[in-house]
């Protein structure tokens, strides 16, 4: 019985460790990409993307929060995309 519990605990630890490492790798990939890259990779999967000046900075913030949920992107990805769109809209 103790051996089974030890094995289960070891496997659970290994799984948590693997998921943590995978999350760090994914986070590093996001960190190396610009908001423009993330916008192109994520937003155009489902629809034609509007131009950055189609909406105001505040509207992009709201759209970003909505799309984070719909597109299952991370907060870091959303922030980079919204920042890109807001800066591009201001030009």
C-alpha positions as CSV (number, residue, x, y, z in Angstrom):
1,X,0.0,0.0,0.0
2,X,2.8,2.4,0.9
3,X,4.5,1.6,-2.4
4,X,1.4,2.5,-4.4
5,X,1.0,5.8,-2.5
6,X,4.6,6.6,-3.1
7,X,4.3,5.8,-6.8
8,X,1.2,7.9,-7.1
9,X,2.8,10.8,-5.3
10,X,5.9,10.6,-7.5
11,X,3.8,10.5,-10.7
12,X,1.7,13.4,-9.5
13,X,4.8,15.4,-8.8
14,X,6.3,14.5,-12.2
15,X,3.1,15.7,-13.9
16,X,3.0,19.0,-12.0
17,X,6.7,19.5,-12.9
18,X,6.1,18.7,-16.5
19,X,3.2,21.1,-16.7
20,X,5.1,23.9,-15.0
21,X,8.0,23.5,-17.4
22,X,5.7,23.4,-20.4
23,X,4.0,26.6,-19.2
24,X,7.4,28.3,-18.8
25,X,8.4,27.3,-22.4
26,X,5.1,28.7,-23.7
27,X,5.6,31.9,-21.8
28,X,9.1,32.3,-23.2
29,X,7.7,31.9,-26.7
30,X,5.1,34.6,-26.1
31,X,7.7,36.9,-24.6
32,X,9.8,36.7,-27.7
33,X,6.9,37.7,-30.0
34,X,5.7,41.2,-30.8
35,X,2.1,42.3,-30.4
36,X,1.9,42.5,-34.2
37,X,3.0,38.8,-34.5
38,X,0.5,37.7,-31.9
39,X,-2.3,39.7,-33.5
40,X,-1.6,38.0,-36.9
41,X,-1.3,34.6,-35.4
42,X,-4.3,34.6,-33.2
43,X,-6.9,37.0,-34.5
44,X,-6.9,36.0,-38.1
45,X,-7.7,32.4,-37.3
46,X,-11.4,33.1,-36.9
47,X,-12.1,36.3,-38.7
48,X,-10.7,39.1,-40.9
49,X,-9.1,41.5,-38.5
50,X,-10.0,45.2,-38.6
51,X,-7.3,47.8,-39.1
52,X,-5.8,49.2,-35.9
53,X,-7.5,52.6,-36.4
54,X,-11.0,50.9,-36.7
55,X,-11.4,51.4,-32.9
56,X,-10.2,53.7,-30.2
57,X,-7.6,52.7,-27.6
58,X,-10.3,52.2,-25.0
59,X,-12.4,50.1,-27.4
60,X,-9.4,47.9,-28.2
61,X,-9.0,47.3,-24.4
62,X,-12.6,46.1,-24.2
63,X,-12.3,44.0,-27.3
64,X,-9.0,42.5,-26.0
65,X,-10.7,41.4,-22.8
66,X,-13.6,39.9,-24.7
67,X,-11.3,38.1,-27.2
68,X,-9.0,36.8,-24.5
69,X,-11.9,34.7,-23.3
70,X,-13.1,33.7,-26.8
71,X,-9.7,33.0,-28.3
72,X,-8.2,31.4,-25.2
73,X,-5.1,33.6,-25.2
74,X,-3.1,34.5,-22.2
75,X,-3.2,37.8,-20.4
76,X,0.3,38.5,-21.6
77,X,-0.7,37.8,-25.2
78,X,-3.8,40.1,-24.8
79,X,-1.7,42.9,-23.4
80,X,0.8,42.7,-26.2
81,X,-1.9,42.6,-28.9
82,X,-3.9,45.5,-27.3
83,X,-0.7,47.6,-26.9
84,X,0.2,47.1,-30.5
85,X,-3.3,48.0,-31.7
86,X,-3.5,51.1,-29.4
87,X,-0.1,52.3,-30.6
88,X,-0.9,51.7,-34.3
89,X,-4.3,53.4,-33.9
90,X,-2.7,56.5,-32.5
91,X,-0.5,57.0,-35.6
